[in-house]
Amino acid sequence: MIDLDHLQFPVVQVSLDLTSTKEALDTAAVAVEAGVDWLEAGTPLLLAEGTHAVRALRERFPRRPIVADLKTMDGGYLEDVVKAVSIPVQAVGGLSIKEAISCPAHGAPLVVLGAPLVIDAHAFKTSGNDLLTVLREIATEIRKTPYIRPQ
């Protein structure tokens, strides 16, 4: 569990919504180099490769937190949630880069960089963009955003 009282900067997580463990490991290596804190074995990866993908991520990145996202529903909205619960709230899904960067200022200490920023949305494979540069710039900007704890 993350200690929100002693958080020095927002946590950046990347969603590895890919369908191959090899590609997920390669993408995770780029993300770690770019400064991403947590790695997420996304639903498409877990459906395609099972928990073997989580094991492979753990072996390759033993000191990096690994999150497994295997859901049966999706699409919730963030309203008054941060104040209502005492657990960390993640900002996930449907965010533009600008919105993702602003999340800590709205009380979400965990920002997930999801599939549209990381993968080719039509093929579930790594995006053709310069992923290292894109992730590094986003992670840097998120860390510059002051985390505003909910009152």
C-alpha positions in Angstrom: 0.0 0.0 0.0 1.3 3.4 -0.8 1.7 5.8 2.1 -0.2 8.9 0.9 0.9 11.0 3.9 4.5 10.7 2.8 4.1 10.9 -1.0 6.9 13.0 -2.4 5.5 13.1 -5.9 2.7 11.5 -7.9 3.1 7.9 -9.0 3.2 7.2 -12.7 1.9 3.8 -13.9 1.9 2.5 -17.5 -0.8 0.2 -18.8 0.7 -2.7 -20.8 -2.4 -3.4 -22.8 -0.6 -5.6 -25.3 -1.2 -9.3 -26.3 2.4 -10.6 -26.1 4.6 -11.0 -23.1 7.7 -10.2 -25.2 6.2 -7.0 -26.4 5.0 -6.1 -22.9 8.5 -6.7 -21.5 10.1 -4.5 -24.2 7.6 -1.8 -23.7 8.0 -2.0 -19.9 11.8 -1.6 -20.3 11.2 1.6 -22.3 8.7 2.8 -19.7 11.1 2.2 -16.8 13.9 4.0 -18.6 11.5 6.9 -19.2 10.8 7.2 -15.4 7.5 5.3 -15.0 7.1 4.0 -11.4 4.6 1.1 -11.7 3.9 -1.4 -14.4 0.4 -2.7 -15.2 -0.2 -6.0 -16.8 -3.3 -4.9 -18.7 -6.5 -6.9 -19.4 -5.6 -7.7 -23.0 -2.2 -9.0 -21.9 -3.7 -11.1 -19.1 -6.3 -12.5 -21.4 -3.8 -13.5 -24.0 -0.9 -14.7 -21.8 -2.4 -15.3 -18.4 -0.6 -14.7 -15.1 2.6 -15.9 -16.8 2.9 -12.3 -18.0 2.9 -11.1 -14.5 5.6 -13.6 -13.5 7.7 -12.5 -16.4 7.3 -8.8 -15.5 8.3 -9.6 -11.9 11.4 -11.6 -13.0 12.5 -8.8 -15.3 11.6 -5.9 -12.9 12.0 -7.3 -9.4 11.9 -4.0 -7.6 9.2 -2.3 -9.6 5.5 -2.5 -8.4 3.4 -4.7 -10.8 -0.3 -4.2 -11.0 -2.6 -6.8 -12.6 -5.6 -5.2 -14.3 -8.1 -8.0 -14.9 -11.6 -6.6 -14.8 -15.1 -7.7 -15.3 -16.4 -4.1 -15.7 -15.0 -0.8 -16.7 -16.0 2.8 -17.2 -16.5 4.3 -13.7 -16.4 8.1 -13.2 -14.2 10.0 -10.7 -16.7 12.3 -8.6 -16.2 13.1 -5.0 -14.5 9.6 -4.7 -11.1 10.9 -3.4 -12.8 12.5 -0.4 -15.1 9.5 0.3 -12.4 6.7 0.6 -9.2 6.3 2.5 -7.4 4.3 -0.1 -5.4 5.6 -3.1 -7.5 6.6 -6.1 -6.0 6.1 -9.6 -6.8 8.4 -12.5 -7.3 5.9 -15.4 -8.8 5.8 -18.8 -10.1 8.2 -21.4 -7.7 11.0 -20.4 -5.9 13.3 -22.7 -2.2 13.9 -21.9 -3.1 17.3 -20.5 -5.8 15.8 -18.2 -3.5 13.0 -17.0 -0.9 15.6 -16.1 -3.4 17.6 -14.1 -4.8 14.6 -12.0 -2.5 15.1 -9.0 -3.9 18.6 -8.6 -7.3 17.1 -8.3 -6.4 14.6 -5.6 -5.4 11.5 -7.5 -1.8 10.6 -6.5 -1.6 7.7 -9.0 -1.8 8.5 -12.7 -2.0 5.6 -15.2 -0.8 6.2 -18.7 -3.1 4.0 -20.7 -3.4 2.2 -24.0 -4.1 5.2 -26.3 -0.8 6.8 -25.2 1.3 3.6 -25.3 -0.1 1.3 -27.9 -1.6 1.3 -31.4 -5.3 1.3 -30.5 -6.2 -0.7 -33.6 -3.7 -3.5 -33.3 -2.9 -3.9 -29.6 0.8 -3.6 -30.3 3.4 -1.0 -29.3 2.8 2.4 -30.8 5.0 3.6 -33.6 5.7 6.9 -31.7 9.0 7.5 -30.0 7.7 5.9 -26.8 10.7 6.6 -24.6 10.5 10.4 -25.4 6.7 10.5 -25.0 6.7 8.6 -21.7 9.6 10.6 -20.3 8.0 13.9 -21.1 4.6 12.9 -19.6 6.2 11.4 -16.4 8.3 14.5 -15.9 5.2 16.8 -16.3 3.1 14.7 -13.9 5.9 14.9 -11.3 5.9 18.7 -11.6 2.2 18.9 -10.8 1.7 19.4 -7.1 -0.3 16.7 -5.4 -3.2 18.4 -3.7 -4.4 16.1 -0.9 -8.2 16.1 -0.5 -9.5 18.1 2.5 
